[in-house]
Amino acid sequence: MKHITLYLRVIIALGLLGLADSLYLTYQHYSDVIPPCSVNPLIDCGKVLGSQYATIYGVPLALLGAMHYAVLTGLMGASLYLQNVRIFQLGLAQSFIGAVISAYLVYLQIGVLSAICLFCMGSAIISFTLFVCAVSAYRTYEHSKTRPQSIS
């Protein structure tokens, strides 16, 4: 686990950034305010956040995103603190789920709504980056297990 400490710190920082983004959008949703990023027909937060895809059974996707980032950040923080690979593997799975859902939401923005929310795209970029960092960390960990240990 010591080989992936830097990755875990980056993942935790990105998770906190994603959490802040999602909480901001959640606050905007419950305040009935559209973030100020509707600048042209393509970049239109109002169209995206006001669409039928912005909520599931009345729950804003931003709130679900905040829960995702909180769980992911908590798992990665716990794996760092406890030096526990199993907890890290749960975080890796959580990052995969986030990346897959983000890919679908990007498809909805571009392919269905023909509009982009900058805050939503920022969250998607964070999710993809989190997954890449988590996979890289895991590969580094696995590689360190197979490398011969020096006697010193």
LUMSEMAR-586153 format. One record per atom (N, C-alpha, C): residue number from 1; atom name; x, y, z. Coordinates in nm, 3 decimals. Each point is the difference from the previous one (the first is absolute). Last residue first. Layout:
[rokol NUM "CA" [X Y Z]],
...
This chain:
[rokol 152 "N" [1.857 -0.504 0.219]],
[rokol 152 "CA" [0.087 0.111 0.041]],
[rokol 152 "C" [-0.007 0.025 0.147]],
[rokol 151 "N" [-0.175 -0.302 -0.455]],
[rokol 151 "CA" [0.044 -0.027 0.137]],
[rokol 151 "C" [0.095 0.112 0.037]],
[rokol 150 "N" [-0.428 -0.007 -0.364]],
[rokol 150 "CA" [0.145 0.005 0.022]],
[rokol 150 "C" [0.030 -0.029 0.146]],
[rokol 149 "N" [-0.422 -0.187 -0.301]],
[rokol 149 "CA" [0.036 0.094 0.104]],
[rokol 149 "C" [0.152 -0.002 0.019]],
[rokol 148 "N" [-0.306 -0.107 -0.456]],
[rokol 148 "CA" [0.083 -0.057 0.107]],
[rokol 148 "C" [0.040 0.108 0.100]],
[rokol 147 "N" [-0.461 0.025 -0.282]],
[rokol 147 "CA" [0.140 0.041 -0.010]],
[rokol 147 "C" [0.080 -0.064 0.114]],
[rokol 146 "N" [-0.480 -0.034 -0.047]],
[rokol 146 "CA" [0.073 -0.097 -0.081]],
[rokol 146 "C" [0.149 0.032 -0.011]],
[rokol 145 "N" [-0.317 0.279 0.238]],
[rokol 145 "CA" [-0.005 -0.133 0.062]],
[rokol 145 "C" [0.084 -0.101 -0.076]],
[rokol 144 "N" [-0.064 0.444 -0.161]],
[rokol 144 "CA" [0.091 -0.001 0.114]],
[rokol 144 "C" [0.001 -0.134 0.072]],
[rokol 143 "N" [-0.303 0.078 -0.359]],
[rokol 143 "CA" [0.137 -0.009 -0.049]],
[rokol 143 "C" [0.100 -0.007 0.116]],
[rokol 142 "N" [-0.453 0.073 0.100]],
[rokol 142 "CA" [0.019 -0.137 -0.049]],
[rokol 142 "C" [0.143 -0.020 -0.049]],
[rokol 141 "N" [-0.122 0.437 0.130]],
[rokol 141 "CA" [0.000 -0.091 0.115]],
[rokol 141 "C" [0.028 -0.143 -0.043]],
[rokol 140 "N" [-0.057 0.319 -0.335]],
[rokol 140 "CA" [0.126 0.025 0.071]],
[rokol 140 "C" [0.012 -0.094 0.120]],
[rokol 139 "N" [-0.403 -0.006 -0.233]],
[rokol 139 "CA" [0.106 -0.062 -0.081]],
[rokol 139 "C" [0.136 0.019 0.067]],
[rokol 138 "N" [-0.364 0.218 0.195]],
[rokol 138 "CA" [-0.011 -0.145 0.019]],
[rokol 138 "C" [0.108 -0.074 -0.078]],
[rokol 137 "N" [-0.033 0.466 -0.052]],
[rokol 137 "CA" [0.044 -0.034 0.136]],
[rokol 137 "C" [-0.003 -0.150 0.022]],
[rokol 136 "N" [-0.173 0.162 -0.402]],
[rokol 136 "CA" [0.145 0.017 0.003]],
[rokol 136 "C" [0.056 -0.037 0.137]],
[rokol 135 "N" [-0.466 0.008 -0.049]],
[rokol 135 "CA" [0.057 -0.113 -0.074]],
[rokol 135 "C" [0.152 0.007 0.003]],
[rokol 134 "N" [-0.224 0.361 0.189]],
[rokol 134 "CA" [-0.022 -0.120 0.081]],
[rokol 134 "C" [0.058 -0.123 -0.069]],
[rokol 133 "N" [0.008 0.411 -0.233]],
[rokol 133 "CA" [0.094 0.002 0.113]],
[rokol 133 "C" [-0.014 -0.125 0.086]],
[rokol 132 "N" [-0.307 0.056 -0.352]],
[rokol 132 "CA" [0.134 -0.022 -0.055]],
[rokol 132 "C" [0.103 -0.002 0.113]],
[rokol 131 "N" [-0.441 0.109 0.121]],
[rokol 131 "CA" [0.012 -0.141 -0.040]],
[rokol 131 "C" [0.139 -0.031 -0.054]],
[rokol 130 "N" [-0.099 0.447 0.108]],
[rokol 130 "CA" [0.003 -0.084 0.121]],
[rokol 130 "C" [0.019 -0.147 -0.036]],
[rokol 129 "N" [-0.070 0.302 -0.350]],
[rokol 129 "CA" [0.135 0.014 0.055]],
[rokol 129 "C" [0.016 -0.083 0.127]],
[rokol 128 "N" [-0.427 0.027 -0.196]],
[rokol 128 "CA" [0.090 -0.076 -0.087]],
[rokol 128 "C" [0.143 0.003 0.054]],
[rokol 127 "N" [-0.318 0.261 0.228]],
[rokol 127 "CA" [-0.029 -0.143 0.014]],
[rokol 127 "C" [0.094 -0.086 -0.085]],
[rokol 126 "N" [0.023 0.472 -0.039]],
[rokol 126 "CA" [0.052 -0.044 0.130]],
[rokol 126 "C" [-0.021 -0.151 0.016]],
[rokol 125 "N" [-0.190 0.196 -0.373]],
[rokol 125 "CA" [0.146 -0.002 -0.015]],
[rokol 125 "C" [0.066 -0.047 0.130]],
[rokol 124 "N" [-0.462 0.068 0.009]],
[rokol 124 "CA" [0.033 -0.117 -0.083]],
[rokol 124 "C" [0.151 -0.013 -0.017]],
[rokol 123 "N" [-0.166 0.382 0.220]],
[rokol 123 "CA" [-0.016 -0.119 0.083]],
[rokol 123 "C" [0.037 -0.126 -0.077]],
[rokol 122 "N" [-0.006 0.400 -0.237]],
[rokol 122 "CA" [0.110 0.002 0.096]],
[rokol 122 "C" [-0.005 -0.122 0.090]],
[rokol 121 "N" [-0.356 0.070 -0.288]],
[rokol 121 "CA" [0.116 -0.050 -0.074]],
[rokol 121 "C" [0.125 0.000 0.090]],
[rokol 120 "N" [-0.387 0.188 0.178]],
[rokol 120 "CA" [-0.022 -0.144 -0.020]],
[rokol 120 "C" [0.119 -0.062 -0.073]],
[rokol 119 "N" [-0.008 0.465 0.053]],
[rokol 119 "CA" [0.020 -0.063 0.131]],
[rokol 119 "C" [-0.015 -0.152 -0.010]],
[rokol 118 "N" [-0.089 0.260 -0.385]],
[rokol 118 "CA" [0.142 0.002 0.033]],
[rokol 118 "C" [0.029 -0.067 0.134]],
[rokol 117 "N" [-0.391 -0.117 -0.351]],
[rokol 117 "CA" [0.010 0.073 0.126]],
[rokol 117 "C" [0.147 -0.006 0.042]],
[rokol 116 "N" [-0.248 -0.057 -0.505]],
[rokol 116 "CA" [0.100 -0.038 0.099]],
[rokol 116 "C" [-0.013 0.091 0.122]],
[rokol 115 "N" [-0.313 -0.195 -0.457]],
[rokol 115 "CA" [0.043 0.111 0.085]],
[rokol 115 "C" [0.095 -0.054 0.106]],
[rokol 114 "N" [-0.287 -0.258 -0.310]],
[rokol 114 "CA" [0.079 0.092 -0.083]],
[rokol 114 "C" [0.037 0.127 0.076]],
[rokol 113 "N" [-0.251 -0.422 0.133]],
[rokol 113 "CA" [-0.041 0.138 0.028]],
[rokol 113 "C" [0.068 0.103 -0.091]],
[rokol 112 "N" [0.096 -0.470 -0.059]],
[rokol 112 "CA" [-0.145 0.013 0.014]],
[rokol 112 "C" [-0.041 0.145 0.015]],
[rokol 111 "N" [0.466 -0.133 -0.053]],
[rokol 111 "CA" [-0.077 -0.075 -0.098]],
[rokol 111 "C" [-0.149 0.021 0.004]],
[rokol 110 "N" [0.315 0.217 0.312]],
[rokol 110 "CA" [0.040 0.026 -0.139]],
[rokol 110 "C" [-0.095 -0.063 -0.100]],
[rokol 109 "N" [-0.083 -0.056 0.471]],
[rokol 109 "CA" [0.019 0.142 -0.027]],
[rokol 109 "C" [0.025 0.025 -0.149]],
[rokol 108 "N" [-0.034 -0.446 0.150]],
[rokol 108 "CA" [-0.129 0.068 0.006]],
[rokol 108 "C" [0.015 0.149 -0.034]],
[rokol 107 "N" [0.396 -0.255 0.035]],
[rokol 107 "CA" [-0.078 -0.038 -0.120]],
[rokol 107 "C" [-0.134 0.073 0.000]],
[rokol 106 "N" [0.255 0.044 0.382]],
[rokol 106 "CA" [0.059 0.078 -0.109]],
[rokol 106 "C" [-0.073 -0.030 -0.131]],
[rokol 105 "N" [-0.120 -0.259 0.366]],
[rokol 105 "CA" [-0.051 0.136 0.015]],
[rokol 105 "C" [0.059 0.095 -0.104]],
[rokol 104 "N" [0.157 -0.447 0.018]],
[rokol 104 "CA" [-0.141 0.002 -0.043]],
[rokol 104 "C" [-0.056 0.143 0.008]],
[rokol 103 "N" [0.431 -0.068 0.167]],
[rokol 103 "CA" [0.001 -0.017 -0.146]],
[rokol 103 "C" [-0.142 0.005 -0.054]],
[rokol 102 "N" [0.053 0.005 0.466]],
[rokol 102 "CA" [0.038 0.128 -0.061]],
[rokol 102 "C" [0.002 -0.009 -0.152]],
[rokol 101 "N" [-0.072 -0.394 0.245]],
[rokol 101 "CA" [-0.118 0.088 0.008]],
[rokol 101 "C" [0.031 0.135 -0.064]],
[rokol 100 "N" [0.357 -0.297 0.031]],
[rokol 100 "CA" [-0.101 -0.053 -0.093]],
[rokol 100 "C" [-0.124 0.089 0.000]],
[rokol 99 "N" [0.345 0.100 0.307]],
[rokol 99 "CA" [0.043 0.027 -0.138]],
[rokol 99 "C" [-0.104 -0.047 -0.101]],
[rokol 98 "N" [-0.071 -0.092 0.461]],
[rokol 98 "CA" [-0.010 0.142 -0.028]],
[rokol 98 "C" [0.038 0.035 -0.142]],
[rokol 97 "N" [0.061 -0.443 0.148]],
[rokol 97 "CA" [-0.144 0.030 -0.009]],
[rokol 97 "C" [-0.019 0.148 -0.035]],
[rokol 96 "N" [0.437 -0.134 0.090]],
[rokol 96 "CA" [-0.047 -0.057 -0.127]],
[rokol 96 "C" [-0.147 0.032 -0.022]],
[rokol 95 "N" [0.192 0.113 0.412]],
[rokol 95 "CA" [0.046 0.092 -0.105]],
[rokol 95 "C" [-0.042 -0.049 -0.138]],
[rokol 94 "N" [-0.093 -0.275 0.369]],
[rokol 94 "CA" [-0.083 0.120 0.006]],
[rokol 94 "C" [0.042 0.099 -0.109]],
[rokol 93 "N" [0.264 -0.382 0.058]],
[rokol 93 "CA" [-0.130 -0.037 -0.058]],
[rokol 93 "C" [-0.094 0.121 -0.003]],
[rokol 92 "N" [0.409 0.060 0.216]],
[rokol 92 "CA" [0.024 -0.020 -0.143]],
[rokol 92 "C" [-0.131 -0.035 -0.071]],
[rokol 91 "N" [-0.008 0.022 0.467]],
[rokol 91 "CA" [0.009 0.134 -0.060]],
[rokol 91 "C" [0.024 -0.006 -0.149]],
[rokol 90 "N" [0.011 -0.401 0.237]],
[rokol 90 "CA" [-0.138 0.051 0.000]],
[rokol 90 "C" [-0.004 0.141 -0.062]],
[rokol 89 "N" [0.420 -0.186 0.063]],
[rokol 89 "CA" [-0.069 -0.068 -0.110]],
[rokol 89 "C" [-0.147 0.040 -0.007]],
[rokol 88 "N" [0.262 0.159 0.363]],
[rokol 88 "CA" [0.038 0.065 -0.126]],
[rokol 88 "C" [-0.072 -0.063 -0.118]],
[rokol 87 "N" [-0.049 -0.205 0.413]],
[rokol 87 "CA" [-0.076 0.125 -0.003]],
[rokol 87 "C" [0.032 0.077 -0.128]],
[rokol 86 "N" [0.250 -0.382 0.072]],
[rokol 86 "CA" [-0.141 -0.036 -0.026]],
[rokol 86 "C" [-0.088 0.124 -0.005]],
[rokol 85 "N" [0.462 0.037 0.120]],
[rokol 85 "CA" [-0.020 -0.019 -0.143]],
[rokol 85 "C" [-0.145 -0.033 -0.031]],
[rokol 84 "N" [0.229 0.288 0.411]],
[rokol 84 "CA" [-0.080 -0.120 -0.025]],
[rokol 84 "C" [-0.033 -0.011 -0.149]],
[rokol 83 "N" [0.217 0.333 0.342]],
[rokol 83 "CA" [0.088 -0.077 -0.088]],
[rokol 83 "C" [-0.065 -0.134 -0.036]],
[rokol 82 "N" [-0.181 0.382 0.263]],
[rokol 82 "CA" [0.011 -0.136 0.053]],
[rokol 82 "C" [0.098 -0.087 -0.077]],
[rokol 81 "N" [-0.079 0.456 -0.134]],
[rokol 81 "CA" [0.024 0.004 0.145]],
[rokol 81 "C" [0.027 -0.139 0.057]],
[rokol 80 "N" [-0.119 0.041 -0.459]],
[rokol 80 "CA" [0.128 0.066 0.025]],
[rokol 80 "C" [0.036 -0.006 0.149]],
[rokol 79 "N" [-0.420 -0.158 -0.134]],
[rokol 79 "CA" [0.104 -0.092 -0.049]],
[rokol 79 "C" [0.140 0.059 0.022]],
[rokol 78 "N" [-0.374 0.266 0.109]],
[rokol 78 "CA" [0.013 -0.113 0.093]],
[rokol 78 "C" [0.110 -0.096 -0.045]],
[rokol 77 "N" [-0.107 0.355 -0.286]],
[rokol 77 "CA" [0.062 0.052 0.122]],
[rokol 77 "C" [0.022 -0.111 0.102]],
[rokol 76 "N" [-0.234 -0.106 -0.389]],
[rokol 76 "CA" [0.141 0.022 -0.031]],
[rokol 76 "C" [0.074 0.057 0.121]],
[rokol 75 "N" [-0.466 -0.062 0.039]],
[rokol 75 "CA" [0.067 -0.129 -0.020]],
[rokol 75 "C" [0.149 0.018 -0.024]],
[rokol 74 "N" [-0.265 0.389 0.031]],
[rokol 74 "CA" [0.008 -0.069 0.128]],
[rokol 74 "C" [0.073 -0.133 -0.011]],
[rokol 73 "N" [-0.095 0.239 -0.392]],
[rokol 73 "CA" [0.104 0.069 0.076]],
[rokol 73 "C" [0.019 -0.066 0.136]],
[rokol 72 "N" [-0.351 -0.163 -0.267]],
[rokol 72 "CA" [0.130 -0.028 -0.063]],
[rokol 72 "C" [0.114 0.063 0.080]],
[rokol 71 "N" [-0.442 0.094 0.136]],
[rokol 71 "CA" [0.033 -0.141 0.024]],
[rokol 71 "C" [0.139 -0.031 -0.055]],
[rokol 70 "N" [-0.167 0.430 -0.086]],
[rokol 70 "CA" [0.024 -0.017 0.143]],
[rokol 70 "C" [0.041 -0.143 0.033]],
[rokol 69 "N" [-0.127 0.104 -0.444]],
[rokol 69 "CA" [0.130 0.056 0.033]],
[rokol 69 "C" [0.033 -0.015 0.148]],
[rokol 68 "N" [-0.429 -0.143 -0.143]],
[rokol 68 "CA" [0.106 -0.079 -0.065]],
[rokol 68 "C" [0.138 0.051 0.040]],
[rokol 67 "N" [-0.370 0.251 0.134]],
[rokol 67 "CA" [0.010 -0.122 0.080]],
[rokol 67 "C" [0.110 -0.091 -0.056]],
[rokol 66 "N" [-0.101 0.384 -0.243]],
[rokol 66 "CA" [0.065 0.038 0.127]],
[rokol 66 "C" [0.017 -0.123 0.089]],
[rokol 65 "N" [-0.241 -0.055 -0.398]],
[rokol 65 "CA" [0.142 0.020 -0.026]],
[rokol 65 "C" [0.076 0.036 0.126]],
[rokol 64 "N" [-0.463 -0.023 0.023]],
[rokol 64 "CA" [0.054 -0.136 -0.014]],
[rokol 64 "C" [0.150 0.006 -0.029]],
[rokol 63 "N" [-0.220 0.406 0.007]],
[rokol 63 "CA" [0.002 -0.055 0.136]],
[rokol 63 "C" [0.054 -0.143 -0.002]],
[rokol 62 "N" [-0.066 0.211 -0.413]],
[rokol 62 "CA" [0.111 0.064 0.071]],
[rokol 62 "C" [0.011 -0.052 0.143]],
[rokol 61 "N" [-0.362 -0.124 -0.280]],
[rokol 61 "CA" [0.121 -0.079 -0.024]],
[rokol 61 "C" [0.121 0.060 0.072]],
[rokol 60 "N" [-0.499 0.074 0.193]],
[rokol 60 "CA" [0.092 0.053 -0.101]],
[rokol 60 "C" [0.123 -0.090 -0.015]],
[rokol 59 "N" [-0.503 -0.154 0.137]],
[rokol 59 "CA" [0.131 0.023 0.064]],
[rokol 59 "C" [0.096 0.052 -0.107]],
[rokol 58 "N" [-0.455 -0.140 -0.097]],
[rokol 58 "CA" [0.003 0.126 0.072]],
[rokol 58 "C" [0.132 0.032 0.068]],
[rokol 57 "N" [-0.059 -0.393 -0.271]],
[rokol 57 "CA" [-0.106 -0.004 0.102]],
[rokol 57 "C" [0.006 0.124 0.089]],
[rokol 56 "N" [0.376 0.046 -0.278]],
[rokol 56 "CA" [-0.052 -0.137 0.001]],
[rokol 56 "C" [-0.097 -0.008 0.117]],
[rokol 55 "N" [0.231 0.425 -0.328]],
[rokol 55 "CA" [-0.045 -0.059 0.126]],
[rokol 55 "C" [-0.041 -0.145 -0.022]],
[rokol 54 "N" [0.162 0.274 -0.356]],
[rokol 54 "CA" [0.073 0.061 0.111]],
[rokol 54 "C" [-0.040 -0.055 0.136]],
[rokol 53 "N" [-0.182 -0.086 -0.459]],
[rokol 53 "CA" [0.110 -0.088 0.040]],
[rokol 53 "C" [0.075 0.051 0.123]],
[rokol 52 "N" [-0.358 0.231 -0.236]],
[rokol 52 "CA" [-0.057 -0.115 0.071]],
[rokol 52 "C" [0.108 -0.094 0.052]],
[rokol 51 "N" [0.130 0.520 -0.065]],
[rokol 51 "CA" [-0.054 -0.109 -0.082]],
[rokol 51 "C" [-0.056 -0.111 0.089]],
[rokol 50 "N" [0.239 0.420 0.121]],
[rokol 50 "CA" [-0.146 0.006 0.001]],
[rokol 50 "C" [-0.064 -0.115 -0.076]],
[rokol 49 "N" [0.473 0.062 0.025]],
[rokol 49 "CA" [-0.046 -0.016 0.138]],
[rokol 49 "C" [-0.152 0.009 0.014]],
[rokol 48 "N" [0.203 0.060 -0.433]],
[rokol 48 "CA" [0.042 -0.129 0.055]],
[rokol 48 "C" [-0.061 -0.022 0.138]],
[rokol 47 "N" [-0.076 0.414 -0.216]],
[rokol 47 "CA" [-0.062 -0.108 -0.079]],
[rokol 47 "C" [0.033 -0.136 0.060]],
[rokol 46 "N" [0.205 0.380 0.191]],
[rokol 46 "CA" [-0.145 0.001 0.023]],
[rokol 46 "C" [-0.070 -0.113 -0.072]],
[rokol 45 "N" [0.464 0.089 -0.068]],
[rokol 45 "CA" [-0.027 -0.072 0.124]],
[rokol 45 "C" [-0.150 -0.009 0.028]],
[rokol 44 "N" [0.291 0.076 -0.447]],
[rokol 44 "CA" [-0.128 0.044 0.057]],
[rokol 44 "C" [-0.033 -0.084 0.122]],
[rokol 43 "N" [0.335 0.061 -0.445]],
[rokol 43 "CA" [0.031 0.004 0.143]],
[rokol 43 "C" [-0.120 0.062 0.071]],
[rokol 42 "N" [-0.063 -0.045 -0.453]],
[rokol 42 "CA" [0.072 -0.123 0.034]],
[rokol 42 "C" [0.033 -0.008 0.149]],
[rokol 41 "N" [-0.224 0.388 -0.192]],
[rokol 41 "CA" [-0.083 -0.120 -0.014]],
[rokol 41 "C" [0.071 -0.131 0.037]],
[rokol 40 "N" [0.181 0.426 0.249]],
[rokol 40 "CA" [-0.039 -0.013 -0.140]],
[rokol 40 "C" [-0.080 -0.130 -0.014]],
[rokol 39 "N" [0.134 0.161 0.431]],
[rokol 39 "CA" [0.057 0.108 -0.080]],
[rokol 39 "C" [-0.034 -0.006 -0.148]],
[rokol 38 "N" [-0.087 -0.179 0.526]],
[rokol 38 "CA" [-0.079 -0.012 -0.123]],
[rokol 38 "C" [0.040 0.114 -0.092]],
[rokol 37 "N" [0.145 -0.091 0.462]],
[rokol 37 "CA" [0.086 -0.049 -0.108]],
[rokol 37 "C" [-0.080 -0.028 -0.127]],
[rokol 36 "N" [-0.080 0.133 0.523]],
[rokol 36 "CA" [0.022 0.097 -0.108]],
[rokol 36 "C" [0.095 -0.051 -0.108]],
[rokol 35 "N" [-0.354 -0.297 0.317]],
[rokol 35 "CA" [0.134 0.060 0.003]],
[rokol 35 "C" [0.024 0.088 -0.122]],
[rokol 34 "N" [-0.486 -0.070 0.204]],
[rokol 34 "CA" [0.083 -0.065 -0.100]],
[rokol 34 "C" [0.138 0.066 0.006]],
[rokol 33 "N" [-0.405 -0.061 0.385]],
[rokol 33 "CA" [0.089 0.092 -0.071]],
[rokol 33 "C" [0.082 -0.082 -0.100]],
[rokol 32 "N" [-0.317 -0.133 0.377]],
[rokol 32 "CA" [-0.064 0.034 -0.128]],
[rokol 32 "C" [0.079 0.105 -0.078]],
[rokol 31 "N" [0.114 -0.237 0.418]],
[rokol 31 "CA" [-0.025 0.144 0.004]],
[rokol 31 "C" [-0.075 0.047 -0.124]],
[rokol 30 "N" [0.143 -0.451 0.049]],
[rokol 30 "CA" [-0.098 0.025 0.105]],
[rokol 30 "C" [-0.030 0.148 0.019]],
[rokol 29 "N" [0.327 -0.125 -0.324]],
[rokol 29 "CA" [-0.126 -0.070 -0.031]],
[rokol 29 "C" [-0.106 0.035 0.103]],
[rokol 28 "N" [0.441 0.154 0.069]],
[rokol 28 "CA" [-0.067 0.076 -0.105]],
[rokol 28 "C" [-0.135 -0.063 -0.033]],
[rokol 27 "N" [0.273 -0.231 0.301]],
[rokol 27 "CA" [-0.048 0.125 0.060]],
[rokol 27 "C" [-0.077 0.082 -0.102]],
[rokol 26 "N" [0.216 -0.379 -0.159]],
[rokol 26 "CA" [-0.113 -0.039 0.085]],
[rokol 26 "C" [-0.061 0.123 0.065]],
[rokol 25 "N" [0.393 0.058 -0.248]],
[rokol 25 "CA" [-0.115 -0.024 -0.088]],
[rokol 25 "C" [-0.124 -0.043 0.078]],
[rokol 24 "N" [0.398 0.057 0.244]],
[rokol 24 "CA" [-0.039 0.128 -0.059]],
[rokol 24 "C" [-0.123 -0.017 -0.088]],
[rokol 23 "N" [0.199 -0.386 0.171]],
[rokol 23 "CA" [-0.075 0.071 0.104]],
[rokol 23 "C" [-0.046 0.137 -0.049]],
[rokol 22 "N" [0.274 -0.254 -0.285]],
[rokol 22 "CA" [-0.132 -0.062 0.013]],
[rokol 22 "C" [-0.085 0.070 0.107]],
[rokol 21 "N" [0.450 0.139 -0.058]],
[rokol 21 "CA" [-0.076 0.027 -0.122]],
[rokol 21 "C" [-0.143 -0.053 0.013]],
[rokol 20 "N" [0.302 -0.104 0.346]],
[rokol 20 "CA" [-0.034 0.143 0.002]],
[rokol 20 "C" [-0.086 0.037 -0.121]],
[rokol 19 "N" [0.170 -0.437 0.017]],
[rokol 19 "CA" [-0.102 0.019 0.104]],
[rokol 19 "C" [-0.044 0.146 0.005]],
[rokol 18 "N" [0.359 -0.112 -0.280]],
[rokol 18 "CA" [-0.127 -0.050 -0.054]],
[rokol 18 "C" [-0.114 0.019 0.098]],
[rokol 17 "N" [0.428 0.105 0.154]],
[rokol 17 "CA" [-0.038 0.096 -0.104]],
[rokol 17 "C" [-0.134 -0.041 -0.064]],
[rokol 16 "N" [0.192 -0.296 0.306]],
[rokol 16 "CA" [-0.051 0.119 0.070]],
[rokol 16 "C" [-0.043 0.108 -0.098]],
[rokol 15 "N" [0.204 -0.383 -0.175]],
[rokol 15 "CA" [-0.129 -0.036 0.058]],
[rokol 15 "C" [-0.062 0.118 0.073]],
[rokol 14 "N" [0.438 0.042 -0.162]],
[rokol 14 "CA" [-0.098 0.005 -0.110]],
[rokol 14 "C" [-0.139 -0.034 0.050]],
[rokol 13 "N" [0.349 -0.039 0.311]],
[rokol 13 "CA" [-0.017 0.141 -0.039]],
[rokol 13 "C" [-0.103 0.015 -0.112]],
[rokol 12 "N" [0.117 -0.437 0.130]],
[rokol 12 "CA" [-0.076 0.066 0.106]],
[rokol 12 "C" [-0.024 0.146 -0.035]],
[rokol 11 "N" [0.276 -0.245 -0.288]],
[rokol 11 "CA" [-0.139 -0.047 -0.009]],
[rokol 11 "C" [-0.087 0.068 0.105]],
[rokol 10 "N" [0.461 0.079 0.016]],
[rokol 10 "CA" [-0.058 0.067 -0.117]],
[rokol 10 "C" [-0.147 -0.039 -0.014]],
[rokol 9 "N" [0.240 -0.220 0.331]],
[rokol 9 "CA" [-0.017 0.141 0.037]],
[rokol 9 "C" [-0.060 0.080 -0.115]],
[rokol 8 "N" [0.110 -0.451 -0.075]],
[rokol 8 "CA" [-0.114 0.012 0.090]],
[rokol 8 "C" [-0.024 0.145 0.041]],
[rokol 7 "N" [0.379 -0.101 -0.263]],
[rokol 7 "CA" [-0.123 -0.019 -0.077]],
[rokol 7 "C" [-0.123 0.022 0.090]],
[rokol 6 "N" [0.416 -0.003 0.212]],
[rokol 6 "CA" [-0.018 0.123 -0.079]],
[rokol 6 "C" [-0.128 -0.009 -0.082]],
[rokol 5 "N" [0.123 -0.386 0.248]],
[rokol 5 "CA" [-0.040 0.111 0.086]],
[rokol 5 "C" [-0.025 0.128 -0.079]],
[rokol 4 "N" [0.144 -0.476 -0.119]],
[rokol 4 "CA" [-0.108 0.074 -0.066]],
[rokol 4 "C" [-0.048 0.122 0.080]],
[rokol 3 "N" [0.345 -0.324 0.133]],
[rokol 3 "CA" [0.037 0.043 -0.135]],
[rokol 3 "C" [-0.106 0.087 -0.065]],
[rokol 2 "N" [-0.047 -0.221 0.430]],
[rokol 2 "CA" [0.080 0.121 0.009]],
[rokol 2 "C" [0.038 0.055 -0.137]],
[rokol 1 "N" [-0.242 -0.416 0.072]],
[rokol 1 "CA" [-0.081 0.121 0.000]],
[rokol 1 "C" [0.085 0.127 0.000]],
